[in-house]
Amino acid sequence: MLRGLLAGFAMLLASVAAGAAEGEIGQVSKRHYAGAMGHRTGLASEQLLPSTNVYADEVVRTPAQSETQLRFLDNTILQVGQMSEVVLDHYVYDPNVRRGEMTARFGTGVFRFVTGKMQNKNGFHLAMPTVAIAIRGTDFAMSVDASGATTIAVLSGAVFASPMGGGLGATAGRGQSVSVATAGSNATVSRGDGSRRSFEHRE
């Protein structure tokens, strides 16, 4: 009986460990800790130290003078600047076919997003308070202010910005920016990618 109980307990532990591992979607790839914190439901907040795993449904926050960089399983990179917040709602990736899906919600802050090996770029579902974006194999920087106004500067590839609330969308390509001021307003495209400077040389 004791042997059976021990075997059952070992199976339970293995099941719990497997369940915990299922949510891992990437890790912190910044070489030095700079104050970022991760928050998961029902758990204490933790410092996002180098090589710390990140999980589906985790909230990443950076206070003043803080930043971090995340690398997901398909090598997609997300840089999070100071005073920023992003919710990593959902992420799955099959390396055998290089297809997957990612859903993330961005709050106030500055971010840079560089797609990795995931071939179905329509699998990325990225939303800000005033706009959702579709991407095409891309590197872009985003700035979201306290009112939700969003500017996306495209460094390579292209993004299509679809305003929340029914405004007209617009596509921005390399060297262009697309902005949405409020939910329901039209997206506007302009030249320039100055937001890139916020993230240069910051691994």
RODO-2510 file (C-alpha; in nm, 4 decimals, decimal comma):
residues 203
     n   res          X          Y          Z
     1     m     0,0000     0,0000     0,0000
     2     l     0,2803     0,2415     0,0904
     3     r     0,4458     0,1747    -0,2456
     4     g     0,1176     0,2504    -0,4207
     5     l     0,0733     0,5747    -0,2265
     6     l     0,4273     0,6842    -0,3093
     7     a     0,3741     0,6031    -0,6766
     8     g     0,0504     0,8003    -0,6780
     9     f     0,2174     1,0962    -0,5062
    10     a     0,5015     1,0913    -0,7608
    11     m     0,2488     1,0940    -1,0449
    12     l     0,0698     1,3887    -0,8853
    13     l     0,3929     1,5850    -0,8542
    14     a     0,4788     1,5098    -1,2170
    15     s     0,1342     1,6262    -1,3243
    16     v     0,1671     1,9531    -1,1319
    17     a     0,5143     2,0143    -1,2756
    18     a     0,3914     1,9454    -1,6288
    19     g     0,0982     2,1819    -1,5781
    20     a     0,3301     2,4591    -1,4587
    21     a     0,5610     2,4115    -1,7567
    22     e     0,2755     2,4249    -2,0086
    23     g     0,2346     2,7994    -1,9611
    24     e     0,5991     2,8906    -2,0266
    25     i     0,6159     3,0960    -2,3451
    26     g     0,9653     3,2456    -2,3341
    27     q     1,2153     3,4122    -2,1062
    28     v     1,3870     3,7369    -2,0189
    29     s     1,6726     3,7918    -2,2645
    30     k     1,8018     4,1197    -2,1249
    31     r     2,1518     4,0630    -1,9864
    32     h     2,1131     4,2800    -1,6766
    33     y     1,8204     4,3252    -1,4399
    34     a     1,6690     4,6726    -1,4690
    35     g     1,3695     4,6664    -1,2365
    36     a     1,0965     4,4936    -1,4411
    37     m     0,8370     4,2854    -1,2556
    38     g     0,6142     3,9961    -1,3595
    39     h     0,2678     3,9394    -1,2131
    40     r     0,0704     3,6144    -1,2426
    41     t    -0,2747     3,5524    -1,0987
    42     g    -0,2603     3,3991    -0,7534
    43     l     0,1181     3,4309    -0,7211
    44     a     0,3501     3,6887    -0,5682
    45     s     0,5102     3,9359    -0,8082
    46     e     0,8619     3,8411    -0,9135
    47     q     1,1641     4,0239    -1,0459
    48     l     1,2204     3,9553    -1,4140
    49     l     1,5877     3,8670    -1,3817
    50     p     1,7937     3,7492    -1,6814
    51     s     1,6710     3,4075    -1,8071
    52     t     1,3555     3,4185    -1,5920
    53     n     1,0705     3,2341    -1,7658
    54     v     0,7597     3,4272    -1,8668
    55     y     0,4163     3,2717    -1,8927
    56     a     0,0853     3,2972    -2,0696
    57     d    -0,1506     3,5351    -1,8853
    58     e     0,1403     3,7182    -1,7181
    59     v     0,1469     4,0958    -1,6740
    60     v     0,4856     4,2629    -1,7249
    61     r     0,5361     4,6062    -1,5655
    62     t     0,8324     4,8407    -1,5607
    63     p     0,8594     5,1338    -1,3162
    64     a     1,0549     5,4530    -1,3844
    65     q     1,4130     5,3925    -1,5016
    66     s     1,3288     5,0284    -1,5672
    67     e     1,3078     4,8146    -1,8821
    68     t     1,3280     4,4564    -1,9992
    69     q     1,3474     4,2378    -2,3080
    70     l     1,1561     3,9143    -2,3653
    71     r     1,2345     3,6423    -2,6189
    72     f     0,9489     3,4041    -2,7022
    73     l     0,9724     3,0409    -2,8159
    74     d     0,9799     3,1345    -3,1861
    75     n     1,2493     3,4003    -3,1216
    76     t     1,0045     3,6892    -3,1431
    77     i     1,1471     3,9720    -2,9305
    78     l     0,9517     4,2219    -2,7220
    79     q     1,1349     4,5131    -2,5613
    80     v     0,9479     4,6940    -2,2841
    81     g     1,0595     5,0467    -2,1973
    82     q     1,0206     5,2322    -1,8695
    83     m     0,6778     5,3051    -1,7164
    84     s     0,5173     5,0428    -1,9394
    85     e     0,2736     4,7535    -1,9069
    86     v     0,1864     4,4570    -2,1308
    87     v    -0,0383     4,1561    -2,0719
    88     l     0,0840     3,8341    -2,2378
    89     d    -0,2629     3,6847    -2,2774
    90     h    -0,1953     3,3816    -2,4947
    91     y     0,0891     3,2194    -2,6863
    92     v     0,1295     2,8847    -2,8640
    93     y     0,3945     2,7796    -3,1138
    94     d     0,4659     2,4580    -3,3042
    95     p     0,8330     2,4579    -3,4142
    96     n     0,7731     2,1637    -3,6481
    97     v     0,5536     2,3705    -3,8806
    98     r     0,6657     2,7139    -3,7549
    99     r     0,3100     2,8249    -3,6924
   100     g     0,1404     2,9576    -3,3829
   101     e    -0,0621     3,2312    -3,2224
   102     m     0,0096     3,5183    -2,9842
   103     t    -0,2326     3,7573    -2,8155
   104     a    -0,1025     4,0537    -2,6144
   105     r    -0,2540     4,3741    -2,4787
   106     f    -0,0337     4,6823    -2,4432
   107     g    -0,1014     4,9537    -2,1897
   108     t     0,0723     5,2867    -2,1420
   109     g     0,4409     5,2865    -2,2330
   110     v     0,6961     5,2320    -2,5065
   111     f     0,7673     4,8994    -2,6751
   112     r     0,9578     4,7435    -2,9618
   113     f     0,8389     4,4240    -3,1303
   114     v     1,0430     4,2108    -3,3702
   115     t     0,8815     3,8998    -3,5183
   116     g     1,0708     3,5709    -3,5106
   117     k     1,0265     3,2336    -3,6812
   118     m     0,6459     3,2170    -3,6714
   119     q     0,5492     3,2098    -4,0384
   120     n     0,1778     3,2868    -4,0074
   121     k     0,2049     3,6539    -3,9203
   122     n    -0,1751     3,6707    -3,8979
   123     g    -0,1301     3,4670    -3,5794
   124     f    -0,0180     3,7803    -3,3929
   125     h    -0,3076     3,9648    -3,2262
   126     l    -0,1734     4,2840    -3,0695
   127     a    -0,3992     4,5473    -2,9156
   128     m    -0,3569     4,8884    -2,7563
   129     p    -0,6331     5,0949    -2,5887
   130     t    -0,7276     5,2720    -2,9136
   131     v    -0,6046     5,0395    -3,1907
   132     a    -0,5437     4,6782    -3,2914
   133     i    -0,2709     4,5962    -3,5414
   134     a    -0,2050     4,3299    -3,8028
   135     i     0,1582     4,2720    -3,8953
   136     r     0,3589     4,1400    -4,1869
   137     g     0,7008     4,0085    -4,0839
   138     t     0,7986     4,3150    -3,9042
   139     d     1,0087     4,5262    -3,6683
   140     f     0,8285     4,8213    -3,5144
   141     a     0,8264     5,0512    -3,2101
   142     m     0,5125     5,1645    -3,0267
   143     s     0,4349     5,4520    -2,7953
   144     v     0,1096     5,4641    -2,5944
   145     d     0,0386     5,7699    -2,3790
   146     a    -0,1857     5,7996    -2,0726
   147     s    -0,4900     5,8866    -2,2862
   148     g    -0,4396     5,5775    -2,5023
   149     a    -0,3163     5,7708    -2,8061
   150     t    -0,0835     5,5370    -2,9956
   151     t     0,1948     5,5847    -3,2503
   152     i     0,3563     5,2893    -3,4264
   153     a     0,6859     5,3489    -3,6085
   154     v     0,7691     5,0789    -3,8637
   155     l     1,1366     4,9914    -3,8930
   156     s     1,0880     4,7053    -4,1409
   157     g     0,7933     4,5207    -4,2908
   158     a     0,4476     4,6747    -4,2529
   159     v     0,1606     4,7079    -4,0056
   160     f    -0,2082     4,7716    -4,0551
   161     a    -0,3635     4,9810    -3,7778
   162     s    -0,7344     4,9237    -3,7144
   163     p    -0,8783     5,1825    -3,4705
   164     m    -1,1051     5,0577    -3,1950
   165     g    -1,4592     5,1895    -3,2300
   166     g    -1,4830     5,1968    -3,6075
   167     g    -1,2387     5,4580    -3,7375
   168     l    -1,0705     5,4106    -4,0746
   169     g    -0,7583     5,1948    -4,0669
   170     a    -0,4287     5,2548    -4,2469
   171     t    -0,1137     5,0679    -4,3465
   172     a     0,2359     5,1960    -4,2638
   173     g     0,5523     5,0556    -4,4196
   174     r     0,9210     5,0908    -4,3492
   175     g     1,0156     5,4452    -4,2505
   176     q     0,6552     5,5431    -4,1781
   177     s     0,4516     5,5896    -3,8609
   178     v     0,0809     5,5345    -3,8095
   179     s    -0,1061     5,7068    -3,5269
   180     v    -0,4497     5,6741    -3,3668
   181     a    -0,5443     5,9527    -3,1253
   182     t    -0,8666     5,8173    -2,9746
   183     a    -1,0975     5,5184    -3,0115
   184     g    -1,3141     5,5772    -3,3161
   185     s    -1,0776     5,8250    -3,4820
   186     n    -0,9092     5,7516    -3,8155
   187     a    -0,5541     5,6205    -3,8364
   188     t    -0,3068     5,8663    -3,9890
   189     v     0,0237     5,7857    -4,1598
   190     s     0,3348     6,0058    -4,1597
   191     r     0,7051     5,9730    -4,2379
   192     g     0,9679     5,8990    -3,9751
   193     d     1,0772     5,6254    -3,7337
   194     g     1,2275     5,8285    -3,4510
   195     s     1,0825     5,5944    -3,1871
   196     r     1,3605     5,3509    -3,2738
   197     r     1,6106     5,5549    -3,0737
   198     s     1,4338     5,4573    -2,7499
   199     f     1,5602     5,0989    -2,7841
   200     e     1,8945     5,1120    -2,9614
   201     h     2,1868     4,9443    -2,7836
   202     r     1,9815     4,8200    -2,4876
   203     e     2,0097     4,4422    -2,4682
***
